[in-house]
Amino acid sequence: MNTDRPDTLRDAPLGRESAYPERYDPTLLYPIARAANRAPLGIDDADLPFEGEDEWHAFELSWLDPKGKPIVAVARFRLPASSPNLIESKSWKLYLNSFNHSHFPGRDEVREALVRDLSHAAGADVEVTLLGVDDETLMPRRLPGECIDGLDVEIRDYTPRPELLVTGDAIVEESLHSHLLKSNCPVTGQPDWGSVLIRYRGPRIDREGLLRYLVSYRQHQDFHEHCVEHIFTDLMARVRPERLLVLARYVRRGGLDISPWRATPGERPPQPLRLARQ
């Protein structure tokens, strides 16, 4: 566990023993300012170099109807990358668990509470969709484009090395993906496993170098959202593409998965998209 916590995490529930709530409690949500992690990358919150969202799925959402019968759903949340805060994942899980033994008149009231509370914590409007557990949009799909994981490369670097990103002269438009992304929680040190899609138009990226670069996050400690922003800013600086989309879909932990994406203006991720590992 990382005991040298930034000030923004000193009171966070992540990495601490926590009692599970028995009643609905929006005060459990713990916002974290994005600015502190963006500053080392040269990202100014007032002039973001990208558009994007953090898409979350909650697979452990339940509440009681007026007669006491449990209702279950899967929730999809979308936080804009322009929001001043992200929401710490364990606090989010505890908050969602506070619905478990609380009565609500119906799905609309649950959704309204989620929108209100999460938007307040994020400091911006959060989109909330409640899905049935058999909703077809939850069916696993595959990332578009070509997977680069089969390349026979030697890898020695396990902390981010942007200098591994090199290009040729040809201008191309392509989608590449890898399932070998791994980073670590900045508080607990637990591994965060993910897949990443890179769609771009610009000088052709050397694929071996790109794979080495993505694997170099293997011992890096940071939140999912900031890892994606790190990858985006490195690609923009080293490759200088005309257009770029970076999307990561991280493996579910504690009933929550997160899929941040960052892109140049006008680029949008493929939707809907959920992978088998999630």
Helices and strands as residue ranges (DSSP letters): G 7-9, G 26-28, E 31-33, H 35-38, G 39-41, E 51-64, E 70-80, E 85-87, H 89-97, H 107-122, E 127-131, G 136-138, E 146-147, G 162-164, E 167-184, E 191-205, H 207-215, H 224-238, E 243-250, E 256-263
